[in-house]
Amino acid sequence: MSSWDRHLADARTALRRGIQDAALRLIHEKGMPHTTMSAVAEEAGVSRQTLYNHYPDLEEIVLDAARIRIAEASEIIAAQMAAAPDVRTALSIYIRGMLTNPDDTAIAGMTGMSADAERQVMEMLEPLQGHLADLIRRGIDDGTFRPELDPDDLAEIVFHMLGSGYRLVQAGRDPIHISRTMEGLILRAISA
């Protein structure tokens, strides 16, 4: 790829990220049903034509934003967990990572979407839930977590609990307090 092509690709990525950020801000403020493509274009500082050249509708903006942000979060959390000295610490890192995301608007738009879009988001989240199931397996194997636990079922339950915790954080609760509370609850329930 030439330097010019790389420059164009970077500019396109930055433009799309700006559109996503604008849409997520508006959705966070007004809700998805009350956010229009015209308002997104205005908030992003682009023409409606430019917006429609990149996205056919608001749902596609949210899906693209989710795809990127979930992949970024998954990479960061996986790297931090891999560096943890033990599974308890890795689980704490996972919980904090899931609840203290500084970009509160990243998940805010996930309501009010079509059933197909919600299914797509759930598929995007599977790697994050998979990291948790793998971590639980490691903890069972090394004796840290109770051996009768089913790692996949437990990962799904904990993942949904964390989703509830995240909604508390979005509502203004202290993310550190919520993550510590959930960490203590989860570790007490699964520790051997």
N, C-alpha and C positions, 0 to 999 in steps of 0.2 A: 504494500500500500504506500503510495507516495505521501509526502508530507502534506500536500494540498488535500488529498483524499482524507487523510487522518484529521486535518483541520475541519473539513466539512462534517465528518462523522462526529467529532467532538462538539461542534456547534449544534448539530441536530440533537444530540443527546442532551445538551444543556437546555435547548429550547423545550424539548419534551419534558425534562425534569421541572422546568419553570411552569409549564402548563399543569403538570401533575400537582405541584405544590399549591398553585393557585386554586385548582379544583378542590383539593383536600381541605384547604383553609375555608373555602366557601361552604363545603359540605359540613365541616365541623361547626361553622357558625349558624347555617340555615337548615341543614338537613338535605339529603339527596333530592327529595321530591321538590324542594324549593330552590334548587340550584340549576341555572340554565347555562347552556353553552355560550350564550352572549355574555353572561356575567363572568364566566370563566375566561373568555377572550379578553374582556376588559381588565379583569384582575391580573391576568398574565402579561398584559401589555402587548397583545398581538391582535391582528385582525381576525374576524370570524373565518375568513377564507384560509388563513394560515392554520387556525385551529382545526378546521375541517380537513385540511390537507394531512394532518397528523392523526386525527381521531374522528370517527364517525358519530360518536355520542359520548355522553358522560360516563356511562358504564364502562366503556373501553378505556377511558382515562383512568378510572379507578382500578380496573383490572391490570393495566400496565404498571401503575404505581404499586399495586400490591405485589405483582410479580418481582419487580426490582427490589422493593424494600424487604420482602420476605427472604429473597435470595441473599441480600446483604446481611440481614440479621442471622440467618442460618450459618453463613460463613464465619461471622464474628463469634457467635456463641460456640460453634464447634471448635474453633481455634482456642478460645479461652478454656473450654472444658478439657481439651487435650493437654493443656499445660497444667491442669490441676493435679495436686499430689495424690489425691484419693477420690473415690466416688462421691463421698459426702460433700466435699468441697466442690466437685464438678456439678453436683445437683444444685448446690447453693448458687453457683455461677449461672446455671441454666435459669433458675427461678428469677434471680435478679435481672438477668438479661431479658427475660420475657416481660417483666413488669416495669422496668425502668427505662424503656425506650424513650429517648428524648424527643422523638417526633410523634407527639400524641395524635396528630391528625392522620397518621399512616393507616390506622385501622378504622378510623371514624366513619369512612364512607362505605363500610362493608354491609350496612343495612339498607334496605330499600332497593336492592338489586334483584334481578330476575333469578329464578331457581337455578338456571344454567350458570349464571355468573357466580352465584354462591357456591355451587358445586366446584367450579374452577378454582375459587379461592381455597376451598377445603383441600383440593388436590395440591395446591401450591404450599399449603401448610404441612403436608405429609412429611417432608424431610425434617422439619423441626420436631414433630412428634416422633419420628424415627430416631433422632438423636437421643431423645428421652428414653425410648424403649431400649436402645443399645446400652445406655448408661445404667438402667435398672438391671438389665441382664448381667452387666459387669459386677454390679453390687451384689446380686444374688450369687454369682460364681465365686466372689471373694469373701462371702459370708457377712458382708455389711448389711444387706437387706434380707428380709425373711424369704426362705426358700420356696414357700408355697404360693408366692405371688406370681401371677401371669404378667410378664413384662409388657405385652402389647395392650392388654386390658387396662393395666395400671397406668400406662403412659397415656392412654386415651382419657381416662378419668382425671388424671393430674393436669393434662393439657386443657381440658374444659374448665377445671377449677381455676387455672391460671387465666383463662379468658374472663372469668368472673372477676378475678382480682384486677385484671387490666381495666375492666369497666369501672371499678372503684377508683382507680388511678385517674382515668379520664374524667371522672366526676369531681376530681379535685383532692382526693385523699393522698396522703404522703406515700409515694412509691416505695421508699425504703421501709417504712412501717408495714405496709401491706406485704412486701416481699419477705420480711423477717417473720411476720405472722404465718404466712403460708409455708415458708420454709420449715418452721418449727412444727406446724401441724402435719405436714407431709412426712418429715423425717421421723416424727414420733409414730406415725402410722405404719411405716414400712421398715424401720430399722429392726435388725435381728436382736 
